[in-house]
Amino acid sequence: MKARRSHLGLVVLAVALTAVACSRKPAEDRVPAPASTASQPSGGSPPSALDRWPGTWNGPEGTYLKLVAQGNGKYEVAIRNLDGERRFAGVGSSDRISFKRDGKQEEIRATDGNATGMKWLAGKTTCLTVRAGEGYCRE
């Protein structure tokens, strides 16, 4: 009788271990859970308006503004005008990106097409303006 209980205990243990092993995925199939702060800046603050700015913004006659987020509030700013493309180091704040061009401090800010001062962009709603007469839109 004692041998039978011992054998029965081993069977129960084997079934339990098999159930646990079958319920686990192999290590190569496991996908790590995304970090809860991956899309938010440190400190848990909500994403800023600048988070929607990276990408290409079009101006008239083939001109564009291209923004690439580099992390920690830094951006690569590429501006193509009729003379060609130039690149600048930008720094973001709460509602604008600042960069230095030809010794002058410039700021990119969100506007509509009318605020760019450019007739080609009038009526558009999602735009960025560097200064009057220099704007780019997404639509």
Residue pairs with C-beta under 8 A, 6 or more apart in sequence:
37 44
39 47
40 46
40 47
41 47
41 48
48 92
48 94
48 95
49 94
49 95
49 110
50 92
50 95
50 97
51 69
53 67
53 97
53 108
53 110
53 128
54 67
54 68
54 69
54 75
55 66
55 67
55 138
56 64
56 65
56 66
57 64
57 65
57 66
57 67
57 127
57 128
57 136
57 137
57 138
58 64
58 136
58 137
58 138
59 65
59 118
59 120
59 121
59 134
59 135
59 136
59 137
60 118
60 120
60 121
61 82
62 80
62 82
63 79
63 80
63 81
63 82
63 136
64 78
64 79
64 80
64 136
65 77
65 78
65 79
65 80
65 108
65 128
65 130
65 136
66 76
66 77
66 78
66 79
66 80
67 75
67 76
67 77
67 78
67 90
67 97
67 108
68 75
68 76
68 78
69 75
70 76
73 91
73 92
73 93
74 89
74 90
74 91
74 92
75 89
75 90
75 91
75 92
75 97
75 99
76 87
76 88
76 89
76 90
77 87
77 88
77 89
77 90
77 97
77 99
77 108
78 85
78 86
78 87
78 88
79 85
79 86
79 87
79 88
79 101
79 130
80 86
86 101
88 99
88 100
88 101
89 99
89 100
90 97
90 98
90 99
90 108
91 97
91 98
91 99
92 98
95 109
95 110
96 107
96 108
96 109
97 107
97 108
98 105
98 106
98 107
98 108
99 105
99 106
99 108
100 106
106 130
106 131
107 130
108 128
108 129
108 130
109 128
109 129
110 127
110 128
110 129
111 127
111 128
111 129
111 135
112 124
112 125
112 126
112 127
113 121
113 122
113 123
113 124
113 125
113 127
113 135
113 137
114 121
114 122
114 123
115 127
115 129
115 135
116 127
116 129
116 132
116 133
116 134
116 135
116 136
116 137
117 129
117 132
117 133
117 135
118 133
118 134
118 135
121 127
121 135
121 136
121 137
124 137
124 139
125 139
126 137
126 138
126 139
127 135
127 136
127 137
127 138
128 135
128 136
128 137
129 135
129 136
